[in-house]
Structures are given as C-alpha cells and as structure tokens.
Amino acid sequence: MNVLDETESQHAIKVLRLDIGSEVEITNGKGELFLARIVSGNFKKCGFEIVKTISTQNASNFYIHIAIAPTKSSDRIEWFIEKCVEIGIQEISFIQCNHSEKKNLNLERAMKVAVSAMKQSQKAYLPKINALQNFKQFIAHTQAKEKYIAYVADASAPNIHLLQMASKKTNYVVLIGPEGDFSPEEIAISLQNNYRPISLGSSRLRTETAGVVACHTLQLVQV
C-alpha cells in the first residue's frame, strides 16, 4: 500500500472528502500521472493503490533556473513560485544579496506552494527548489550553458526575448536581484563568472515580477 504524506492525506480526506474506493488522479512529480484508488481513509496517512498509469509527460529539452533574492513580503515570493510553476520551470534558487531585505526563507512553505501550483496547473513535474544561499556561493557552484544577470544599471543590455537568436534547447540560469538591485561588487563577480547582462524590458519591475517575466520569456523563445 502506498501512503500520502500528512498534508496530502488531509486534503484528500477532509477537503476532497474521498473515501475508501474513491478514485483520484495523482502524480509523483517526476512526469507520471496515475489513476489511484483510496484503500485507507486515514486523514494522516491516506493509503492508496495505483490502478493504472494515465500518462507520462516528457521532460523539457531545455532547463530554466531562476535565482532570485527573496522579497521582504512572503506573499510576493510565494506568488512568484506559484506563477513560475504554472508557466513551467525546472529549478528555483533563493540568493542572499548585499541589498536583500529578507534574511531567511521558509523552504517547507515554498515547497507546499510549488506542489499546489503543480496540481492546479495539471503538471506532472515538480521543480527543484533550493534553500536560501549566499550570492557568492551560488555563483561559484552553479553550472549552466547560458548564464544571465538582469540588473537595472545596464541600459544597453539586450532584451531577453532576443535570446531566440542565440541558442535554444539548452540550460539557462537567470539572476534576479532584490528591490535595491545587485551591488556593483555582485555585478562584477557575475561578469567575471561569464554571466551576461540582459534586459527584461523598459519598465522597472518588482523583483517577483522580473522573475516571472524571465521565466515566461524563456519558455516562449523555445517555441
């Protein structure tokens, strides 16, 4: 017998009011969607059995990774997570910058938001969400073929939508800074590590909006 975790068990039994024998669609977050039958109505450990595999979604042949400084308001960063998961993203990292307003992050809550958005948008892949880490640490250890940094100071940077003229079907990572933008030191470190400046348009965007715009645009340029 397979068992849902406590959060999903409560949702299944108390919110959806599923009972023994009820059938429901579930995903493992790794691309597979199943039809399952409830075999135990325990709201803390809801048991189920797999009836059949409904579908298997192919993984994207590109990889979008947004590294963003969390906003002071938890609601705004949760909105960012929700929308990026709905759009389609493979990885989210949270970075502590010199001008960051927020010094901590509730990773468990972030994952719950991501799971909820995955189910709401009927996706079968749950993105990787990383704990808050120092900016320099992130730069030193993150690998991607296409690395970009979006910051206000560089008015000459090419717009992100022009990336369709460069390369497709690859791994992207985009750095999104805090409301006070990246510091000159952080920009210099990024450029030294082969991050290229990009623009997200002529409007000055909030941090969470900038993250969503970057994610959505990268999805569009793959078409």
Secondary structure, DSSP 8 states (H G I E B T S, - for coil): -EE--HHHHHIIIIIS---TT-EEEEE-SBSEEEEEEEEE--SSS-EEEEEEEEEE----SSEEEEEE---SSHHHHHHHHHHHHHH--SEEEEEE-TT-S-----HHHHHHHHHHHHHHTT-SB--EE---EEHHHHHHH---SEEEEE-TT-TTS-BGGGGGGT--SSEEEEEE--TT---HHHHHHHHHTT-EEEB--SS---HHHHHHHHHHHHHHTT-
